[in-house]
Amino acid sequence: MALVRCSVGKAVAGALLATALAGCSGTGTSQARDENQKMDCLTRCGEELERKSARPVLVARSQMPEVLPPVRLGDPVAAPSPKSTTTDTEPALDIRAPAVVAPQTSQMPVAPGEIRPAAATDASPTSAAPRLEGDRQVRVVASIGQNPIYESEVREAVYQRMGELLRLPDSQRVLREKEIFREELRKIIERELVLDEMTARLTAKKMNGQLTKLKEAAAKEADARLKEFKKERGIPTDAEFRDVLRSQGLTLAGIKRQIERGFMMQTYLRDALSGKFDALGLADLREYYAAHPDEFRDEDRVKWQDLFASKERFRSVAEAKQYAEHFAARAARGEDLGKLAAENSMGDSKFRNGAGIGEKPGEIFPQELESTILALRPGQVTIKETETGFHVLRVTERTYRGPKPYDEKLQAEIRRKLQAQIFDREAKRMIETLWKRTQPQIWVEG
């Protein structure tokens, strides 16, 4: 996930600007024009959304749900006060919480993944509900046996997907927001179903030690990922990190718990379903390769380096050419042209460590270099004269359009693809079984 503290419009524009600086920045290419149009469009959408909503936005790469700390089994859960109001950071959703968390035998069975309107209950209100960070009263939107799922944890997951709403008109945002809420609620329910099954099985087999080790490994994974996250974004302290999260409706405890429980779920599923991969043989790989030729084709693509000698910087064209030839000779002897360009290029490639702009035919900039670059073999160095100067060119990687060879590398790729398909299919089947057996109670209005 990528946390942003700035406004919606600035965040989107900044992300696109960073992409442009890191990749293709030639203003003369269609790709650059497309990126500028995208930036203008998303900036306008962001500014419009910012004017209509005071809540901060989280643009996330991961769609895994965030979970707030759970209460202990048996803790009372109260319905929300009639006077309670929605905070600025909460999207408008019609959510109703039950007075008591308990399965209702009178309710019709819920199909796996179905989110059904809440049924009426005669249960009387209980005592005061447990409180979370900020001393806010919580509301229940679902329950799995005695395990409640709070509206707050679902909202944390929703906040991570607010970027999806930026491209939508006002008339579609509210509806899509409700759809996202239900999608994230379902993900959390599925995760908790798996973790309940895991705990029950390990406990029944008297493998409490394994359960403890798994929890410890999950905690280490969460700490490592959060540490790396803060390092990448230059956040020095946990206190500042908490401020960043709080500004976006999130909590550090929620983020850590999400990582931990997601890690435990995936670890258990991989272990439980590992036997499903045993029957996967070389014949299956070959059959898949033959049946899906379009999945295993290379595109015409090149990665290249450029050191530019500008004619106007020299007393004569001959001197400019001599300057280019000097560095071409050094690159041909094995020196890193990228490093040479960073130190000696007279063009913008020096700011990209010599990297050229564009990798596919039609995207290479300047266009007059394209035919020369595409004709080079990996490692080959040449000089191309243009109207403004001399370009020292070197190709670092080259792939040609056509089917990939059926080698060990491709076989490993196909095996991973088939294993992922088996895993997804069997995990879905397991979750459907757990859903039918457990019958989670859903408290979201239809």
Secondary structure, 3 states (H helix, E strand, C coil): CEECCCCHHHHHHHHHHHHHHHCCCCCCCHHHHHHHHHHHHHHHHHHHHHHHCCCCCEECCCCCCCCCCCCCCCCCCCCCCCCCCCCCCCCCCCECCCCCCCCCCCCCCCCCCCCCCCCCCCCCCCCCCCECCCCCECCEEEEECCEEEEHHHHHHHHHCEHHHHCCCCHHHHHHHHHHHHHHHHHHHHHHHHHHHHHHHHHHHCCCHHHHHHHHHHHHHHHHHHHHHHHHHCCCCCHHHHHHHHHCCCCCHHHHHHHHHHHHHHHHHHHHHHHHHHCCCCHHHHHHHHHHCHHHHEECCEEEEEEEEEEHHHCCCHHHHHHHHHHHHHHHHCCCCHHHHHHHHCCCHHHHHCCECECCCCCCCECHHHHHHHHHCCCCCEEEEECCCEEEEEEEEEEECCEECCCCHHHHHHHHHHHHHHHHHHHHHHHHHHHHHHHCCEECECC
